[in-house]
Amino acid sequence: MAEEKIQELMRKYLGVSVPRLLIGIIMLIFGFLILVKPELLGILVALYLIIDGILVIFDEYIKSRIAGKAVAS
């Protein structure tokens, strides 16, 4: 499910474990916001892509540093 991926990312990068109930409430809030203001969807998708891209780049950077240290040892 989508909330499992969100929970995994929050635990990995922010060190926060969010209950599924809270994630469900956040999903409902954003769903209603998009129903009320459909133009908000573009902004939310853009923010998601930017944040996800930054997290992927950061994750790859950390992995390369760990691999570099293992080779140097």
N, C-alpha and C positions, 0 to 999 in steps of 0.2 A: 504494500500500500504506500501511498505518497507520504503519509504521516510518518512511516517508519524511516524513510529517507531523510525527512526533515529532522526527526529526532536524532538520527545518527549524526547528521551534520552539526547540529547544535551541541551534542555531547562531545564531538571530536574537536571542533574549533572554538567553542565558547565554554566548554566544560559545564554545560547546563543540561540537566535532564528534565524535560518538560512532560508532564502527564498528557496522555492522549486526549483527555477531556479538554484541556486548555488548547491544544492544537485544533480540535474540532470547533471550539468557540471562535478561534481566530479565522478558521476557514469560513465559517458562517458569516462573520463580520465582513470579510472581503467579498464573499459572494453577494451579500446584500448591497454593498457599496457598488459593485459592478452592475447589478440590476438597476440601481438608481442613477448611476453615472457611467454609462457604457464607455465613454472616452477614457475613463480611468484604467480600463483594461490594458491599453497600450503602455501606459506609464508603469503599471505593475509588472507587465511582461518584461519591459526594458530593465527595470530594477532587478528583477529576478535574474536575467541573463548577465547583467553586470556583476552582481554579487556572486553568482555561481562561477563566472569566469575568473574572478579574483580568487575565490576559494580553490579552484582547480590549479591555477598558477602557483599559489602559495603551497598547496599540497605537493606539487611536483618539485618545487624548490626545496622543500623540507626533505623529500625523498632523495633528491640528488645530493644534498649535504650529508645525509646519513650514509648513503652509499660511498661518498667520497671519503668519509672518515673511516669506514670499514676497510677500504682499499689501502689507505695510508697506514693503518695499524699493522 
